[in-house]
Amino acid sequence: MEGVLGFLGFSLGASLGVSAARALGQGLRPTLRTIVRTGMAAGDAIAGVTAEARESWHDLQAEVEAERTPNRNEPAARNGSRKIVIAKG
């Protein structure tokens, strides 16, 4: 008899716990939606900032590359190598 009462008590407690969790979960849904919406907005803002930073970085790389190779208008050799001229002074 004690085993049956224990099982009924456990079953009743479990069902009340599940019901309470569902009610609590449904009550938290609007709050969770707000949190997700805010996180998505922050992600979009960060993506915009990083895109601008990436563009600036590529511009800087292009400037440095242009400074490294001042004679870019000269055609390269057919095999892709460049002619190096050493001035004697």
C-alpha positions in Angstrom: 0.0 0.0 0.0 2.8 2.4 0.8 4.4 1.6 -2.6 1.1 2.6 -4.3 0.8 5.8 -2.4 4.4 6.6 -3.1 3.9 6.0 -6.8 0.7 8.1 -6.8 2.5 10.9 -5.0 5.4 10.8 -7.4 3.1 10.8 -10.4 1.0 13.7 -9.1 4.2 15.7 -8.3 5.6 15.0 -11.7 2.5 16.1 -13.5 2.2 19.3 -11.5 5.9 20.0 -12.2 5.4 19.5 -16.0 2.3 21.7 -15.9 4.1 24.4 -13.9 7.1 24.3 -16.4 4.7 24.7 -19.4 2.9 27.7 -17.8 6.2 29.3 -16.8 7.7 28.6 -20.3 4.7 30.2 -22.0 5.0 33.2 -19.7 8.7 33.6 -20.6 8.1 33.4 -24.3 7.7 37.2 -24.9 10.8 37.8 -22.8 12.8 35.3 -24.8 11.6 36.7 -28.1 12.8 40.2 -26.9 16.2 38.7 -26.0 16.5 36.9 -29.4 15.4 40.1 -31.3 18.0 42.2 -29.4 20.7 39.6 -30.1 19.8 39.6 -33.8 19.9 43.4 -34.0 23.3 43.4 -32.2 24.6 40.8 -34.7 23.5 43.0 -37.6 25.2 46.0 -36.2 28.4 44.1 -35.6 28.3 42.7 -39.2 28.1 46.3 -40.5 31.0 47.5 -38.4 33.2 44.5 -39.4 32.3 45.0 -43.1 33.5 48.6 -42.9 36.7 47.5 -41.1 37.3 44.8 -43.7 36.9 47.3 -46.5 39.3 49.7 -44.9 41.8 46.9 -44.4 41.6 45.9 -48.1 42.1 49.5 -49.1 45.2 49.8 -46.9 46.6 46.6 -48.4 46.0 47.9 -51.9 47.8 51.1 -51.1 50.8 49.3 -49.6 51.0 47.0 -52.6 50.9 49.9 -55.0 53.8 51.5 -53.1 55.8 48.3 -53.2 55.4 47.9 -56.9 55.6 51.5 -58.4 56.0 50.3 -62.0 52.8 48.3 -62.3 52.2 49.5 -65.9 55.2 47.6 -67.1 54.3 44.3 -68.6 55.6 41.2 -66.8 57.6 38.5 -68.5 55.5 35.8 -70.1 56.4 33.3 -67.4 55.2 35.6 -64.7 58.6 36.6 -63.4 59.7 40.2 -63.1 62.9 41.8 -64.3 65.0 43.2 -61.5 67.4 46.0 -62.3 70.2 46.8 -59.9 71.7 50.3 -60.4 75.4 50.6 -60.0 76.4 53.7 -58.2 
